[in-house]
Amino acid sequence: IPFVTPAHAGPLGRSFSLLSLNTDQVEVVAVKLAEDNDELIIRVRELTGRPAKSVRLTVRGEVTAAREVDGQEHALAPATLDAGALVFDLTPYALKAFSLKLGKPAATVATVASQPVPLAYDLDVASTDKNRTDGDFDGRGATYPADQLPATLTREGVTFHFGPTTDGAKNALAARGQTLALPAGFKRVYLLAASADGDRPATLRIGDRTASFTAQPWTGFIGQWDNRLWARKPGNIDYIFDIPMTGLVPGFVKPAPVAWFATHYHTPTDNTFYRFSYIFQHGFDLPPGATTLTLPTDDRIRILAVSVTREPGAGVAPAAPLFDTLSVPTTSSAAATTPTIPQAGQKFSDLTAITIQPPLYYRPGDLRYTLDGSEPTAASPTYTAPLEINRSLTLKVRQLQSDGTPGPVVTAPILVNDVTPPTVLDATALRDRVELLFSEPLDATPAQDPANYRFPPPLGVRSAALSADARKVTLLLEKPAAVATALTLELHGLRDTAPVANVLATTSVPVAPDEVYRLASARVPSDSSVTPVANLPLKASQAWTLHLFLKTSRLPTTTTYLAGFGTAPERVDRDGHGRFLALIRGGIRFVANNRQAQSNSPLDVDRWQLLSVVYDGKTITFYKDARRIGTQPITLADDPTGEVLIAPDATTPGFEGELRAVTILRSAATPAEIKTFLEANLPAE
């Protein structure tokens, strides 16, 4: 990193070279101070793919010793010096590193002179491990660890004095606008400070001039890369990471140098291990003749030490940042601050899901929108999922950051002329009701009229209820009846909520029974089978339940598939195919291709137990004997294979078990329904 310095007189003239090579065939790729001593590390590389012989590297000043080192700066072999120059050979494209010991320079730079400034401490911010209740840095009793806080700290030649750390002793000064007297004859002043409450912008006065700085928090991160936020924590087993991302928080770097840190801090009751605490250094030039420093008026800023200095190199400054600043141009670009609406200006003839893409950086819940053309405010709806639109309108959206800062408003014309009638996506018959799922929201008046739904006699509809999202109709039957075969339902006069009220023509739809499969008994592994079954719930978002009773005398030592449906484990070709109840190392699992959900209960031996897996379209829930034993969100895929598989891995060694009442439902069974199934089907011991 280059440095710049004010023009000044000196013996080096107008140019100076730290080192030079006698050939362009070799380049110096690094010059640094050795990690463990005061030697100079130089790394070189051959550039042309040809051997480089007798390369001479000359360093400004005297080289008294040289050795070749490896990447960890361990000595490999002595190096050759000739008339003060390092001489070496390189094979094609080779890398080498050398450690050079330099003699005393002909000229030296004066050392830094510093003087601590006495402070009238008024706070106790440090405590010993024996008495962590002593002191209070942040108003909640937290403190620096006194056993690690030194009495004196020398940093870059500047010496600071800290206050005493014995119980009850004051060792910090709350900034309340106090004026400190500064000794004469110095050029710079340094403060060691930290904030008790986040970043605190502050202004102080030095003599007749003001200077600004930001007091940084005494704990927390001092730097962080961009941080992705996720909808949930991953499970213990996640072969495919498919958890939705819900935000991207921009990275940051706290710019003030860390003067001192500890690997923990104290609370009145504990040590907070691996939660670092810090003191930061802030430096300012002293105007000529300045003899006073007036602190900021912010008592959340703690001053721990002040020193003044004379520094020969005070005017030298880096020409580039000494650390990552994360000030990437994209963080202030339109992509970083402006949401986008991909469907803006397009024309649609059916109900359409309109999506809002967040800007580069966002958090959950910070996008607000309106559908009436008004400006979005903090009181406007929060965008959480695609908006289903069935008419033309003006959509406006903006980002409201966590501190209330509004972003630019994005306006989009949404052009929807919905002329498409709704369709029936699914129809399932349960004991006392029929559930219908439609492609789009229905008008409530005809949807909730029982006369618009007709079954063949003797079945009749007592009532029709529309769900909150207006997509699902639940028909209560006049007389509960176990439906074992498919029925036909005739629909009349249903319409959607579009401005033109598209009417679903009178139509007949098949209604599948809830229970689409039942097997009385089977043995694992001997009764392995594959059975084609109609009306299996194979859509990714389709609810279902799998029940089975199991009894075994020993737990399996390998993965054992008990039963399931969809694509067989050995034939899956897409993530999320297959739905299987399995045993893995004695634990009860749900397995799809590259997806797993794990229960919190092991399998029992030598007794009948009901294992139930319930999927509601988003989440797997496990039950054992009608008691919930685990739940986990999961993403499945539409499965093309309508087959039920019993013991599909029939070669599992050393495991035998009996299955009873293997049952597949097209609905997500409730806990009460699972209990009823248990009581009605429990085998005798």
C-alpha positions, 0 to 999 in steps of 0.5 A: 500500500503506498503512502504519501507525505508532505514535501520536505528536505532530506538526504534521499533526493527526489526519488528513492528505491527500496530494492531493484532487480537486474532483470525483467524476467523476475518480479517481486510479488511481496515485501513484508516484515517477518512475523517472528523477527525484524527481518525483511521477507521478499517473495519473487517469481519467474515470469517467462517460463525460462530458467533465470540464472544469477538474478541479483536483487539489491536492497537499499542499505546493508544486508548482513545475512540472508536465507531462503524460507518457505511460505511459513517463513521457516528457514530452508537453506542459506542464501548467497550474498555478493557485494551486498546483493542477493543472488539466486536462480529460479526455474521456470515460473518458480516462486521463492521467498527470502528473509534478509537481515538488514544492518543499521540504517545510515539515518534514523527517524526520531521516536514518538514522544508522548505524554499521558493527560490526567483524567478526573475519572467518574465511572467504574467500568472494570471488574475482577472475576471475583467481583463481577458486580463491581462497576457498570459500563453500559447501564446494565452492569456489564464491565471490562475484565479488570484482570486483562486491562493494563495499567499502561498501554503503548501503541505505535509509540504512544503511551497511555495510562489507564485508571485503577481497576481495584473494586470501586475505583473509578477508571473512565470518564463519561463525556459531558462536555468537560474541558481538559488541559493539554500540555504545550509543545505537542502536535497531536492528541489521542483519545481511547474511547468506546460507546455504551450504546451503538455508534455515537457521532460526536464533536469535540473542540481542540483549542478554537477548532472542532473535530468530529468522530464516531465513538464505536460500541465497546462490544459486538462486531467491528466488521462483517461481510454481507449477511444473508438472512434465512426463513429458518435454521437448517435441520440436522440433516439437509442434503439440499439447502432449499431454505428461502432467503429472506434478506441481505444485510450489508457488510460493514467495517468499523473504521477506528483502530482497535487500541485494546481488546479482550476476548470477553466481558463481565456481567454481574452474573457471568463471563461472556466468553467469545464476545469481545470487548474493545477500546478504540483509538481516535487521533486529532491534529493539535492546532498551533497554540491549542492548550485545551480539549473539550469533550463531546456532550454525550454521556454514553461515550466513555473516555478511558485515556488521553495522550498528546504526542510529537510524531516525526511522521505525523504527516504521512498518510496511506494513499489507499485504505489499510483495511476493507471498507466495503464501500462497493459502488453497488451499495449506492446504486439503483439495484441496492436501493430500488425494488423491481416489479418484473410484470410491470407493463405486461398484459395478462388475461387471467388472475396473475401473481405479481412479484416484487423483487427487493433491492440488493440489501433488504430485511424481512418486512421492509417492502411496503406497497399500495394498489390504489396509486397512493404513496406507500407509508409505514402504515401500508401493507407489507409485501410477504408473498406474490400479490394475486391480481385480477384487474388493472391497477397501479402498484406502488412499492418502496423500501422502508429501512429499519430506521425508518429511512424511505427508499425511492417509490417504484410505480408499475402499471399492472395490466390484467383483464381476467376473462378466464373462469376458475377451474377445480384443482382437487376434490377430496371426500372425507367422512362428513365433508368434501373439500374442493380446491379452485385455481383462483378466489371465488365470489362468496355468494354463489360459492357458499350456496349449497344448491350449487353443489349436487351429488347423486342421491342419496348424498346431499349438501347441508352447507358450503363454507369458503376459506379465508383465501376464497380458494377452498370450499368445504361442503358438509354432507347432510348425512356423514358417510364413509366414501370408499369409491370416487363420486361425481359432483356437479357444480353450478353457477360458481364464478371468480372475483374478477370485474367481469365475474367469469362463470364456471360452466356447469361441470361434473368433477370426480371426487376422490375418497380421502383414503386412497390406499389401505393394506391390512398387513405385511412383513418387512422385508419379505412382503416387499411390493409395488402397487399402482394406485389412483388418486395418490396425493402427488402434487408438491403442495398437496396435503396427505397422511401416511399411517402404519402400525409397526412391531419389531424385536430389533432396531435396524442398523442401516436405512430401512424404508418401511412404506411410502408412495411416488417414485421408488428410492432407487429410481428418483431423478429429481429432488423432492420425489418420493414420500417414504417413512423410514428408520435410520439408526433407530430414529423415525424419519421421513425421506424424499429424494435429497430431502429428510425430516427427522422426528425427536423419538426413537422406535420402540421394540416388542410392541405395536406402535402407530407411526403417522406422517402428516404433510400440510403442503409445507411442513412434515409433522410426525406422530407416534401413538397419536402424540406429536414427536417432531415437525419440520418445514420441507419442500417436495416436488410433483411426483409423476409415479402413482405407486405405493411401495411396501418395504422397497429396500427388501435387502436391508440386513438383520431387520424384520418387522410386521406392518398393519393398517398401512393407510394413505389419506389425501388430507392432513389428519388432525391430532384428534383424527389420528387418535381415532385411527389409533383406537380403531385399528390398534392390533392386539398384542 
